[in-house]
Amino acid sequence: MNTTTITTQHINHSTASGAAKRSENFGTGRPPPSAARPSMYQIKSNGRPGILGRRQRNRKPDRKDAALEGKRFEQNLPTTRKPNIGVTNVSTVMTPTPVNRSTPMLMSNRDLPGPLSMNRLDDFGALHRLDDISAYLAEYSDTLFGRGIIMTKVVPSHAIACGRSALWVWMGDGFPDVIDIISGSHFRSMAYGRPIKTYDRCVPEGHMSTIAGLKVTSPTRTACDIALMSGATIPGKRRSELICAIMREYHISPAACLTILEKNHFWPNVPQARRFFKAVQYCF
């Protein structure tokens, strides 16, 4: 005899009706009718349903919340770590190092960390010493404008740099051992450990230039001043090398120098300078 099993499904009508009621109120912002009313000790919101109330909007975050927000929105700092494998489109924004432009061209021991720093920097070639306590930066002496500024600090005011001082401004190389100037005054004091030699000569407007505020004789006039110096001041071979170097650098013709000497024939050592320019006039 076959036995048939009959399964009876019992439906809980109360549960079904409650679900239907909850589905009607779902997403409307209103509580279902069966929800319990808030007690008198619960804080009521002053805003509209579904929107933060005034108290919640004006609530100050706690320290823990601020720490979490800081971790979530931390600044994207540049890093040198390699990206993980499989990560693409990684870009790093590097901020250039600010250049310190407050370093003076002429400095003393007080501008350096210690008394031995100047000796070390001089050995490395970063500085060139003027005396025991002063030096100038080597990078500034590589340009005409920089040499003009350095010589401005050395030459007395209202004076014109000439001779060896002007030659260093135009050509560079080693700083002169004597500061040659054109002035009506005499200076007995030393300038950065170097004596000041004064020449009382006329300088027309065409024989003078201005570099970084420094009044300096023109290259042609400087070549004439070097040629007028005696052998005791500059040896003859060295003097000829310096004159030829500045004439090649600034394309000076010997005829222009001879013209200046003819107009100032009363200067000392004019015959010596005239013989030199006549001897080299076929080389330029």
C-alpha positions in Angstrom: 0.0 0.0 0.0 1.4 3.3 -1.1 1.6 6.0 1.5 1.3 9.6 0.2 3.0 12.3 2.3 1.1 15.6 2.4 3.1 18.7 3.4 1.0 21.5 4.8 2.5 25.0 4.5 1.5 27.3 7.4 1.7 31.0 6.7 2.1 33.5 9.5 -0.2 36.2 8.5 1.0 38.6 11.1 4.6 38.4 9.9 3.6 38.9 6.3 1.4 41.9 7.1 4.3 43.5 9.1 6.7 43.0 6.2 4.2 44.6 3.8 3.8 47.6 6.1 7.6 47.9 6.5 7.9 47.8 2.7 5.4 50.6 2.4 7.4 52.9 4.7 10.9 51.9 3.4 12.9 54.8 2.0 10.4 57.5 3.0 12.3 58.6 6.1 9.2 57.9 8.3 9.4 55.2 11.0 7.0 52.2 10.6 3.8 52.2 12.7 5.2 49.4 14.9 8.4 51.2 15.8 8.8 52.2 19.4 8.6 55.9 20.2 11.8 57.5 21.4 12.0 58.0 25.1 12.2 61.3 26.8 15.9 60.8 27.4 16.9 60.5 23.8 18.2 63.7 22.0 15.8 65.0 19.4 17.1 66.3 16.1 16.1 69.9 15.3 16.4 69.4 11.6 14.2 67.8 9.0 13.9 64.0 8.8 16.8 62.4 6.9 19.0 65.6 7.3 21.6 66.4 10.0 20.2 68.6 12.6 21.7 71.9 13.7 23.4 70.4 16.7 25.0 67.7 14.6 26.1 70.1 11.9 27.7 72.4 14.4 29.2 69.6 16.5 33.0 70.0 16.9 35.0 66.9 15.9 36.8 65.0 18.6 40.5 64.4 18.6 40.0 60.8 17.4 37.9 62.0 14.5 40.5 64.6 13.6 43.2 62.0 13.6 41.3 59.7 11.4 40.5 62.6 9.0 44.2 63.5 8.9 45.1 59.9 8.0 42.5 59.8 5.3 43.5 63.1 3.7 47.2 63.3 4.4 49.3 65.4 2.1 50.8 63.7 -1.0 54.5 64.2 -0.2 57.2 63.2 -2.8 58.8 59.9 -2.1 61.8 58.1 -3.6 60.4 54.6 -3.0 59.8 52.5 -6.1 56.1 51.8 -6.9 54.7 48.4 -6.5 54.6 46.0 -9.4 51.5 46.5 -11.5 50.9 50.1 -10.4 50.9 52.5 -13.4 50.6 56.2 -13.9 52.6 57.1 -10.8 53.8 60.7 -10.8 55.9 62.5 -8.2 56.0 66.3 -8.0 59.4 67.4 -6.7 59.8 70.9 -5.3 63.1 72.6 -6.3 65.5 73.4 -3.5 65.4 77.2 -2.8 68.6 78.9 -3.8 70.3 80.9 -1.1 71.1 84.2 -2.6 72.0 86.0 0.6 75.6 85.0 0.5 77.8 88.1 0.2 80.5 88.3 -2.5 83.0 89.6 0.0 83.0 87.8 3.3 85.1 87.6 6.4 85.7 85.0 9.1 82.6 86.2 10.9 80.4 84.9 8.0 81.8 81.4 8.3 81.3 78.7 11.0 84.8 78.7 12.2 88.3 80.3 11.8 89.5 77.3 9.8 86.6 77.3 7.3 88.2 80.0 5.1 91.4 78.0 4.8 89.5 74.8 3.8 87.3 76.7 1.3 90.4 78.4 -0.2 92.0 75.0 -0.7 88.9 73.7 -2.4 88.8 76.7 -4.7 85.4 78.0 -3.5 87.0 81.2 -2.1 89.9 83.4 -3.0 91.5 85.1 -0.1 92.3 88.8 -0.1 94.0 88.9 3.3 93.9 87.0 6.6 90.2 87.7 7.3 88.6 88.5 4.0 87.9 86.6 0.8 85.6 86.6 -2.2 83.5 83.9 -3.9 85.2 82.2 -6.8 82.0 81.9 -8.8 81.5 85.6 -8.9 85.0 86.3 -10.2 84.2 84.3 -13.4 82.0 87.0 -14.9 82.7 90.7 -15.8 79.8 91.9 -13.8 80.9 90.0 -10.7 84.4 91.2 -10.9 83.1 94.8 -11.2 81.1 94.4 -8.0 84.0 92.9 -6.1 86.3 95.7 -7.2 83.7 98.2 -6.1 84.1 97.0 -2.6 87.9 97.4 -2.8 88.4 100.7 -4.7 87.7 103.9 -2.6 84.6 105.9 -3.5 84.9 108.6 -6.2 88.0 106.9 -7.6 88.6 105.3 -11.1 90.1 101.8 -11.3 93.0 101.7 -13.7 96.2 99.8 -14.4 96.2 96.4 -12.7 92.9 96.9 -11.1 91.2 97.6 -14.4 93.1 94.7 -16.0 91.6 92.3 -13.5 88.1 93.6 -14.0 88.4 93.1 -17.8 90.4 89.9 -17.9 90.1 88.2 -14.5 92.8 85.7 -13.4 94.6 86.4 -10.1 93.6 89.4 -8.0 96.2 92.2 -8.2 98.6 92.7 -5.4 98.3 96.5 -5.7 95.1 98.6 -6.2 95.8 101.1 -9.0 93.4 104.0 -9.1 93.1 107.5 -10.7 92.2 110.1 -8.0 93.3 113.5 -6.8 93.6 112.1 -3.2 96.3 110.0 -1.6 95.5 106.9 0.5 97.9 105.7 3.1 95.7 102.9 4.4 95.6 99.4 3.0 92.6 98.0 1.1 92.1 94.3 2.1 95.8 93.9 2.8 96.9 95.6 -0.4 98.5 99.1 -0.9 96.6 101.7 -3.0 98.7 103.4 -5.7 97.3 106.7 -7.0 97.8 108.2 -10.5 96.8 111.8 -11.1 96.0 111.6 -14.8 93.3 113.0 -17.0 90.6 110.6 -18.1 88.4 111.8 -20.9 84.8 110.6 -21.2 85.7 108.1 -24.0 88.4 106.5 -21.9 86.1 105.4 -19.0 83.5 102.7 -18.6 81.0 101.8 -15.8 80.5 98.2 -14.7 78.2 97.4 -11.8 78.6 101.0 -10.5 82.4 100.9 -10.8 84.2 103.5 -12.8 87.0 101.8 -14.7 89.2 102.7 -17.6 88.3 101.3 -21.0 90.2 98.3 -22.4 92.1 100.5 -24.8 93.1 103.0 -22.0 93.9 100.0 -19.7 96.3 98.6 -22.3 98.1 102.0 -22.5 98.3 102.2 -18.7 99.9 98.8 -18.5 102.4 99.7 -21.2 103.4 102.8 -19.3 104.4 100.8 -16.2 108.1 100.3 -15.5 109.9 97.0 -15.4 110.1 97.2 -11.6 106.3 97.3 -11.4 105.7 94.5 -13.9 108.6 92.6 -15.6 108.9 93.3 -19.3 107.9 89.8 -20.6 104.9 89.6 -18.3 103.9 93.1 -19.3 104.0 92.2 -23.0 101.8 89.1 -22.4 99.2 91.1 -20.5 98.9 93.8 -23.1 98.7 91.3 -26.0 96.0 89.3 -24.1 93.7 92.3 -23.6 94.2 93.5 -27.1 93.2 90.1 -28.5 90.2 89.8 -26.2 88.7 93.2 -27.0 90.1 93.7 -30.5 92.2 96.7 -29.7 94.3 98.1 -32.5 97.8 99.4 -31.8 97.0 102.5 -33.8 94.3 103.5 -31.2 96.8 103.1 -28.4 99.4 105.2 -30.3 96.8 107.9 -30.7 96.2 108.1 -27.0 100.0 108.3 -26.3 100.5 111.1 -28.9 97.8 113.2 -27.1 99.4 112.6 -23.7 103.1 112.7 -24.6 104.0 114.2 -21.1 103.1 110.9 -19.3 106.1 109.0 -17.9 107.5 106.1 -19.9 105.7 107.2 -23.1 108.7 106.3 -25.3 108.7 102.8 -23.9 105.0 102.3 -24.6 105.3 103.8 -28.1 108.1 101.4 -29.0 106.0 98.4 -27.9 102.9 99.3 -29.9 104.9 100.0 -33.0 106.6 96.6 -32.7 103.2 94.8 -32.5 101.2 96.8 -34.9 101.7 94.2 -37.7 100.4 91.4 -35.4 96.9 92.9 -34.9 
